[in-house]
């Protein structure tokens, strides 16, 4: 399943990566992209190591994580 904008690069497929949100149907999860972003201080080095990732993939991963954290906060307030 492809999500609609602003997350049109994020896919969720039950039979791929345990249904975790992935980038463009590839076997790289949003969580992995966030880990990668935390590891590489320079985008140039990141893109050399992961040439199949694009700047928009990184942006959408960060935005998706922000929404997930926000939803988590809302749920915590209800309990």
C-alpha positions as CSV (number, residue, x, y, z in Angstrom):
1,X,0.0,0.0,0.0
2,X,1.3,3.4,-1.0
3,X,0.4,6.2,1.3
4,X,-0.9,9.5,0.0
5,X,1.0,12.8,0.0
6,X,2.9,13.9,2.0
7,X,4.0,10.3,2.4
8,X,3.8,9.0,-1.2
9,X,7.3,7.5,-0.9
10,X,6.4,5.4,2.1
11,X,4.9,1.9,1.4
12,X,3.4,-0.6,3.8
13,X,3.2,-4.2,2.6
14,X,2.2,-6.9,5.1
15,X,4.5,-9.5,3.4
16,X,7.6,-7.2,3.3
17,X,9.7,-6.4,6.3
18,X,7.0,-7.5,8.7
19,X,4.6,-4.8,7.5
20,X,7.0,-2.0,8.7
21,X,6.8,1.3,6.7
22,X,9.4,1.2,4.0
23,X,10.9,3.5,1.4
24,X,9.4,3.2,-2.2
25,X,8.7,-0.5,-1.8
26,X,12.4,-1.3,-1.1
27,X,13.5,-3.4,1.8
28,X,14.7,-0.4,3.7
29,X,12.4,0.7,6.6
30,X,11.7,4.2,7.7
31,X,13.3,3.2,11.0
32,X,16.5,2.2,9.2
33,X,16.5,5.5,7.4
34,X,16.3,7.3,10.7
35,X,19.2,5.2,12.0
36,X,21.2,6.1,8.9
37,X,20.4,9.8,9.4
38,X,21.7,9.6,12.9
39,X,24.9,8.0,11.8
40,X,26.0,10.2,9.0
41,X,26.8,13.8,9.7
42,X,27.3,14.6,6.0
43,X,24.6,13.9,3.4
44,X,27.3,13.4,0.7
45,X,28.8,10.5,2.7
46,X,25.3,9.1,3.3
47,X,24.4,9.2,-0.4
48,X,27.7,7.6,-1.3
49,X,27.0,4.7,1.0
50,X,23.3,4.5,0.1
51,X,23.0,5.6,-3.5
52,X,19.5,4.4,-3.9
53,X,18.2,6.8,-1.2
54,X,17.1,10.3,-2.3
55,X,16.7,13.5,-0.3
56,X,12.9,13.2,-0.5
57,X,13.1,9.8,1.1
58,X,15.0,11.3,4.0
59,X,12.5,14.2,4.4
60,X,9.5,11.9,4.3
61,X,11.0,9.5,6.8
62,X,11.6,12.3,9.3
63,X,8.1,13.7,8.7
64,X,6.6,10.2,9.1
65,X,8.5,9.7,12.4
66,X,7.3,13.1,13.7
67,X,3.7,12.1,13.0
68,X,4.2,8.7,14.7
69,X,5.7,10.4,17.8
70,X,2.8,12.9,17.9
71,X,0.2,10.2,17.7
72,X,2.1,8.3,20.4
73,X,1.9,11.4,22.6
74,X,-1.8,11.7,22.0
75,X,-2.3,8.0,23.0
76,X,-0.2,8.4,26.1
77,X,-2.4,11.3,27.3
78,X,-5.5,9.2,27.0
79,X,-4.1,6.5,29.3
